[in-house]
């Protein structure tokens, strides 16, 4: 990995950690306690696995779950959160299709 790419990943990991701290503070009323230097390596692994945008979505989703919201739990379970969020998105998509189909059938019946 080149220095430029590594520097970009470090900046992205710090940006995501800042979002994590902000969300944690909003939910719990205090800042989380963790070693930011070592936490960046875990966040870089998350970025490598799912990308920056998806990692940000997962952090936002994580704070809608009933957890103590520790950074370690997030690192151990981000893949499960990713699957869960994907299933929710797929379910919403399917429900929208079903609702549209139902709306069309209701209009057809009304028009008869």
URBEL-V209678 format. One record per pair of residues at least 12 apart in sequence whose C-alpha atoms are under 7 Angstrom apart, sorted by the first residue. I is the first residue (numbers start at 1). J is the second residue. Records with the same first field share a line. If there is no record, write none. Layout:
BEGIN
I->J + J
END
This chain:
BEGIN
9->44
10->40
13->40 + 43 + 44
14->40
16->56
20->59
23->63
42->75
58->81 + 82
END
